[in-house]
C-alpha cells in the first residue's frame, strides 16, 4: 500500500515538474527568440525589464492576464471559447511519453531509482503523432468560429498544411522504426547507445541521425511546417492575413494559442532529439542535462531559420510538401527497408 | 473501475453519436463525430488494443475528420441549412421504415441474446501490442490486407484521374 502511495507521489511530482518546465519554456522561448533574432538583425531585443530583459516574459504575462478579454459580436461563442483549450491541451499531452533522462535517485535521496519519463507506452511514437495531430482542431475552430475572413483563411491554410506535412513526417520516421524495431520511445533511445563508425572511419555516437540523415532532414523540415514556423508560417502571415487564425483573440485566450505554438516547438524538438539525436544519451550516461541541451540547440536552429528565410508562397508550400518531401520520404523508406532486409538476411 | 470507464465512454459515444445527426449545422455534426471517435478510441484501450487505439486517434480523429471539416469549410455549407421539412412525406415514410427495421433487429438481438457468450478469458500477455498486431496482419490476414491496400491504391489513382480531367 505504501508502495502504491509512493509511486503515486513520484508520478504527481514528475507531472508537476514537466508541466512547470513546459510553462517556463513557453515563456522563455519567446524571450530567447526575440534576443536571438535581434542579435542576427543587429538590434538589442528586450533590455528594459530586468537584466538582459530577463523579466520581459513575466511582464508580458502580467499584461496579457489583465488585458480586457474581448469576444467579438457575431462569433460562434461556444467554439470560440473552446478553440484555445483544444489548441493547448494536446500541446501539453504530447510530452507525456518523452523520455527526458535515464533513471535517477536524485543524488541518493530516493530509496529506489525513478525512471525519468511520465509514461512508457508500447505505441509511443504513434501516441505523439496522434495527439499532436489533434492540435490542428484548435487552429481550425478558431479560424472558423471567429466569423472573420482572415481568420478563416488562416485556419484553412493551417489544416491543409498540417495534413500535407504530417504524411512526410510520419513516413520519415518509418526509417527509424525499421532500424529499431519498436514504437516505444525508451526502446528507440536504447538502440542509440554506444559508438558507431561513420563511413567506416569516423567514430560517432550511435545516433540515428548518422544512419538516417535524410529522414532527419525531412523530419525537421516537416516539424517547421507542423508548428507553423517560418518559412512555413502562412497560417498567420501578418502581411496578408492580419494575424491569421487568432486575429480576433485577446488576453489569455490569445496567450493560450501563443503558448501552444511554443510548446509544440519544444515537443517537435524533443521528438527530433529522441528519434535521431540519442535523446538523453551523452558521454556520461543518460541525463536530463543532455536532453535539454540538445532540445535547446534544435530550438535555436528553429529561431535561426525564422531569422534567415523568407516565407514561402502558398502554392510553393504545397508543391514542396507533396512533390519533393513526400517522394523523398518514400525513397528513404524503401532504401532503409531494403538495407534492413539485406542485413537481416545476412545476419 | 473498468465498468465505470466503459459506461462513461459508451455514454459519450452514444450521446455524441446522436448529436451528430440532430445538429443543424454541418460543422457541429462533424465535431460531435470527432468526439464519438475519441470515445471509441477510449473503449479500445479498455480492450487492451493499444495499437488500434493509436491508429484510431491518428487516422480517424486526426486525419480523416480534419479533411471532413476542411471540405465543410471549403464548400461553405450554410450555417442555417434546413435539411428536413415537415411536409416531406416520402422522407418521413422512408425514415420510419428504416427505424422499424433497426428496432426489429435490436429486439431480435435482445430476445435471442446474440453475442452473449461465456465470459472471455483475460487477454494473453502481449495482446494488442504493435508486434502482435503486425505479426497477425502479415501472416494470418496477409491476403485481406494486400487486397485492401490495392483497393485503396485504385481509389487514389481514380481520384487523381477525376481531378485531372476536371482541370483540363
Interface residues (C-beta under 8 A of the other chain):
Chain A: X79 X121 X122 X123 X126 X127 X129 X130 X131 X133 X134 X136 X137 X140 X141 X144 X152 X155 X156 X159 X160 X162 X163 X166 X182 X183
Chain B: X27 X31 X34 X50 X51 X53 X54 X55 X57 X58 X61 X62 X63 X66 X67 X69 X70 X73 X74 X129 X130
